[in-house]
């Protein structure tokens, strides 16, 4: 693997801000560009939100950020993945490698894993790179959700993909 993952830390603030600014054109069609958003993200970490940074092994550069959001326990054991990749690593396959590590962590039992059974990825239909990512990771298309999320001053449609632990290679389910 060319990457490793870890939770975000306060000392990531500068690298995060620089990566978001550098990647603004890449991110802005799909998500708000918030270079000062890391402190808020750190404050929101808890039972329903876990975030991970994907870092390049060679230079510790920030490849991307992944949120495991809307974590529901009990009989559901479900969460949604949301992610941003950053220039200059976007399009190099490193984000796919990092997401594989994060999906492994999501399906793994505790204490290091999240012990989830099902993950969703919701992607705007025009976001061809993220659609390809969901498919490359083995997520199956489940449906279409009109006006699902309010992003960039409008309600945006999304394609919904899902994957269960039994479908994930090496999950041991």
Secondary structure, DSSP 8 states (H G I E B T S, - for coil): --EEEE---GGGHHHHHHHHHHTHHHHTTTS---TT-HHHHHHT-BTTEEEEEEEETTT--EEEEEEEEEEE-TTT-EEEEEEEE-TTTTTSSHHHHHHHHHHHHHHS-TTTS---SEEEEEE-TT-HHHHHHHHHTT-EEEEEEEEEEEETTEEEEEEEEEEEGGGSTT---
